[in-house]
Amino acid sequence: MRTWVRKAQVDTGERTGTTSEEAAEIKRLRAENAELRRANEILKAASAFFAAELDRPSKRS
C-alpha cells in the first residue's frame, strides 16, 4: 500500500520521480526501439545477401 501512496504522490507532483505516464512512455519507446533494432538487423542481412548475389559472375551468356 505504501508503494501506491508513493506512486500517487509522484503522479500528483508532491514527490519527485518518474510518473506513471512517463514510465508507460519509456516502456513503449523501449519496445519500439527493440523492434526497430530487429528490423534493422533483418535489413542488414538482406542487404548483404543481395550484395553477394550481385558480385557473383553471371552464368548467362
FENRA-V415449 format. One record per pair of residues at least 24 apart in sequence whose C-alpha atoms are under 8 Angstrom apart, sorted by the first residue. I is the first residue (numbers start at 1). J is the second residue. D is the distance in whole Angstrom. If there is no record, write none. Layout:
i:I j:J d:D
i:I j:J d:D
This chain:
none
